[in-house]
Amino acid sequence: MTAAVLELNLPDVVAEVEAAFRRYEAALMANDVAQLNELFWRSPCTLRFGIAENLYGHEAIARYRRERAATDIGRRLENTAITTFGRELAVANTEFRRNVGGARGRQSQTWLRTEQGWRIVAAHVSLLPPQS
């Protein structure tokens, strides 16, 4: 078996994914549920592992967004890294610090180019232990 040769970090693709990532972050900070739902791939294969929940499928993710309490959502991003693989797939990883509570965490997203544009197909969010 021969591994496919993928072009890493094509500048135009990186710019597209960075724009989608910024749209996601803006929607998250505004608690724009409709925009957040739009940015996740509408598929039962989509998943989101959160701080206290494992969500399987777009419907479960959308339900979570509708029902969650949007408290202490303001945050600052640090060490954001976006890597693209060819023209169709990308990963975005970032660290964050909550503005109010100061909690530190990390987030990873896998993005796929679809007919509707770039969509998150898998996401993971976790908090780090408090620093002593």
N, C-alpha and C positions, 0 to 999 in steps of 0.2 A: 504494500500500500504506500502510495506517495502522498505526502502532505501537500495541500494546496498552498500556493504562494499568495499571500495576501499583502496588499500594499497597506502599510501602517501609516496612520495619521496624515492622510491626504488633506492638505490645507482647507479645501472647500468643504470636505465632509466634516472635519473637525469644527469648522465655523457653524455648520448646520446643527450639529449636535450640541455645541455650546449654546446656541440660540434656544434650542428646545429645552435644555437644562435650565437656562435662565427663566424661561416661561414657567417651568415647573416650580422653581423656587419662588417666583413672584406669586403664583397661584397658591402655593402653600402658605406664604406669609399673609396673604389676603383671605385665606380660608375659602378660596373660590372653588367650591366642590365640583361645579360643572367643568371647569377647566382641568382640574386634577383628574377627573374621570375621563376626560377626553384624551389626556396624555398617556393613559394606560391602554394597552392593546385590548380590544374588546374580544376576549377569547377565554374559554374555560381553562386554557393552559397558562394564563398569566398568574403570577403569584407575587405576594408581598409578605415578607416576614417582618413583623414590627417588633416593638419593644415588648409587648405583652400579647401579641396575636399572630397567628399564622393564617393567612388568607389565600384561598385557592380559587382562582377564577375572577374575571372582571366583576361579576355580580356581587361577590362577597366583598371585594375591595370597595366598590361603590356604596354598598350598604354600610360598611365601616365608616366611610367618609361622611355619610349622611348622619350617622348616629353618634359619632365621637364628640366629646367635649373639646372644643378648640381653645385650650388654655395653655399658656406659656409656650406659644408656638414661635415667637420671635427668636431668631438665632443669627449668629455670624458664622460664615463658612470659612474653613481654613484648609489648606493643602488639597484643593480640588484638582483631580487628575482625570482627564478625559482621553481615552485611547480609542481610535477607530481601527477597524479591521476590514479593509476593502471599502466598499461603498454602502454596505447594507447593515453592518453590525458595529456597535460601540459599547463601551462600558464607561461609567462615570462613578468615581469614588470621591468622597469628601469627608472631612471631619467637621463637626459643628460644636458651638457652645451656645446654650440657651441664654437669651438676654436677661431674663428675670431670675430664674433659679440657678443659673450658672452650670447646669448639668452639661457634661461633655458627651458627645456621641459620634457615631460614624454612620455613613449611608453609602450603599452601593446600588447602582442601577444598571441593568442591561437594556440597551436601546436597540430597536430594530426598525429599519426603514420599511414602511408599509405604503399602501396606496394612499392612505390618509396623511402620511408624513411620518416623522419619527415618533415611535411609541415605546413606552417602558413595557418590557415583557417579564422582567423579574426585578424585584427590589428587596433590599434588606436594610433595616434600621436597628441600631443597637446603642445602648448607653454604656459608657465606660465607668468603672468604679470611681467614686470620689477620690480626689488626690488628697493625701494627708500632709 
